[in-house]
Amino acid sequence: MKAKETYLSRDFRETAAQRFPAQAKQLNAAFDMRLSTLLAENADASKEKQYHLKRQILPGISAYETLQRVMPKEEALQTVHGYVERLARTSHKQLAALLHILHTQNPACVCEISVIFFVFRYTLGLPQASGLAGGGLTMYKQAEAEQNNAKPRDCG
């Protein structure tokens, strides 16, 4: 049974097809070979590590190393970083929508799960909030405002 493709491998293949169509087949083969080698080298890792290695770390390394064949190192790094950032932004939007639903059902829930928004704020490199609860609530209000094309309200 073939393993489920990760967002990193999917995005890599999309980049190869769009930016390097003449070399896409070779780039995909090189990516797959490098990923297989890395998986074999890490076969003795614990089950917990295997999960992260297979889903995040090793596909990221494979994409980065393979992209260096057709672009400078810094551009390859930024391309792979873009894959991760795009996933974080998508996940953030999904969490904001969930938070909106929770807020309408039980406003106290917002404070309970605001740490999630703190983590995404950090991941996306956004300015840090002064406190977890306020930061999460502020993030919720900003997401809500973006959805409504309105100014963020004061969370006070």
C-alpha positions as CSV (number, residue, x, y, z in Angstrom):
1,M,0.0,0.0,0.0
2,K,1.4,3.4,-1.0
3,A,1.8,5.9,1.8
4,K,-0.4,9.0,1.7
5,E,1.4,11.9,0.0
6,T,2.3,14.8,2.3
7,Y,1.6,18.4,1.6
8,L,5.3,18.9,1.2
9,S,5.6,16.3,-1.5
10,R,2.4,17.5,-3.2
11,D,3.7,21.1,-3.2
12,F,7.1,20.0,-4.4
13,R,5.6,18.2,-7.4
14,E,3.4,21.2,-8.2
15,T,6.5,23.4,-8.1
16,A,8.4,21.1,-10.4
17,A,5.5,20.9,-12.8
18,Q,4.9,24.6,-12.9
19,R,8.4,26.1,-12.8
20,F,10.5,23.3,-14.4
21,P,8.1,21.4,-16.7
22,A,11.0,20.0,-18.9
23,Q,12.7,18.6,-15.8
24,A,9.7,17.7,-13.7
25,K,10.0,14.0,-14.3
26,Q,13.6,13.9,-13.3
27,L,13.1,16.1,-10.3
28,N,10.2,14.0,-9.0
29,A,12.3,10.9,-9.4
30,A,15.2,12.5,-7.6
31,F,12.9,13.6,-4.8
32,D,11.5,10.1,-4.4
33,M,14.9,8.5,-4.4
34,R,16.2,11.0,-1.8
35,L,13.1,10.5,0.4
36,S,13.4,6.7,0.2
37,T,17.1,7.0,1.2
38,L,16.3,9.2,4.2
39,L,13.4,6.9,5.2
40,A,15.8,3.9,5.1
41,E,18.4,5.8,7.1
42,N,15.9,6.6,9.8
43,A,14.0,3.2,9.8
44,D,15.1,2.5,13.4
45,A,13.6,5.7,14.8
46,S,10.8,5.4,17.4
47,K,7.2,5.3,16.3
48,E,6.6,8.8,17.5
49,K,9.7,10.1,15.6
50,Q,8.7,8.1,12.5
51,Y,5.4,10.0,12.3
52,H,7.1,13.4,12.2
53,L,10.0,12.2,10.0
54,K,7.6,10.8,7.4
55,R,5.1,13.7,7.4
56,Q,7.3,16.8,7.8
57,I,11.0,16.5,8.3
58,L,12.2,14.1,5.6
59,P,9.9,15.3,2.8
60,G,11.1,18.9,3.6
61,I,14.8,17.8,3.4
62,S,14.1,15.9,0.2
63,A,12.4,18.9,-1.4
64,Y,15.0,21.3,-0.3
65,E,17.9,19.2,-1.6
66,T,16.2,18.4,-4.8
67,L,15.2,22.0,-5.6
68,Q,18.9,23.0,-5.2
69,R,19.5,21.2,-8.5
70,V,17.5,23.9,-10.3
71,M,17.7,26.9,-8.1
72,P,20.1,28.6,-5.5
73,K,20.1,27.3,-2.0
74,E,18.3,30.4,-0.5
75,E,15.6,30.2,-3.1
76,A,15.1,26.5,-2.4
77,L,14.9,27.2,1.3
78,Q,12.3,30.0,0.8
79,T,10.3,27.7,-1.5
80,V,10.1,24.9,1.0
81,H,9.4,27.5,3.8
82,G,6.5,28.8,1.6
83,Y,5.0,25.3,1.6
84,V,5.0,25.2,5.4
85,E,3.8,28.8,5.7
86,R,0.9,28.1,3.3
87,L,-0.2,25.1,5.4
88,A,0.0,27.2,8.6
89,R,-2.1,30.0,7.0
90,T,-4.7,27.5,5.8
91,S,-4.8,25.8,9.2
92,H,-5.0,29.2,10.9
93,K,-8.1,30.2,8.8
94,Q,-9.7,26.9,9.6
95,L,-9.1,27.4,13.3
96,A,-10.4,30.9,13.1
97,A,-13.6,29.7,11.6
98,L,-13.9,27.0,14.3
99,L,-13.2,29.6,17.0
100,H,-15.9,31.8,15.5
101,I,-18.4,29.0,15.8
102,L,-17.3,28.2,19.4
103,H,-17.5,31.9,20.3
104,T,-21.1,32.1,19.1
105,Q,-21.9,29.0,21.2
106,N,-19.9,29.7,24.3
107,P,-17.7,32.9,24.5
108,A,-15.7,31.4,27.3
109,C,-14.3,28.8,24.9
110,V,-12.3,31.5,23.2
111,C,-10.0,31.9,26.2
112,E,-9.6,28.2,26.6
113,I,-8.2,27.6,23.2
114,S,-6.4,30.9,22.6
115,V,-3.1,29.3,23.0
116,I,-3.6,27.7,19.5
117,F,-3.6,31.2,18.1
118,F,-0.5,32.1,20.0
119,V,1.3,29.2,18.4
120,F,0.1,30.1,14.9
121,R,1.0,33.7,15.5
122,Y,4.6,32.6,16.4
123,T,4.7,30.2,13.4
124,L,3.7,32.8,10.9
125,G,6.1,35.4,12.4
126,L,3.3,37.8,13.4
127,P,3.7,40.3,16.2
128,Q,3.5,38.7,19.6
129,A,0.4,39.4,21.8
130,S,0.9,40.7,25.3
131,G,-0.9,37.8,26.9
132,L,-2.2,34.4,25.8
133,A,-5.9,35.0,26.4
134,G,-5.9,38.5,25.0
135,G,-3.7,37.4,22.1
136,G,-6.0,34.6,21.2
137,L,-9.0,36.8,21.5
138,T,-7.3,39.5,19.5
139,M,-6.4,37.0,16.8
140,Y,-10.1,35.8,16.8
141,K,-11.3,39.4,16.4
142,Q,-8.8,40.0,13.6
143,A,-9.9,36.9,11.8
144,E,-13.5,37.8,12.3
145,A,-12.9,41.3,10.9
146,E,-11.1,39.9,7.9
147,Q,-14.1,37.7,7.2
148,N,-16.4,40.7,7.5
149,N,-14.1,43.2,5.8
150,A,-14.4,45.4,8.9
151,K,-12.0,46.9,11.4
152,P,-11.0,44.7,14.4
153,R,-13.0,45.5,17.5
154,D,-11.4,46.2,20.8
155,C,-11.2,42.9,22.9
156,G,-11.2,44.8,26.2
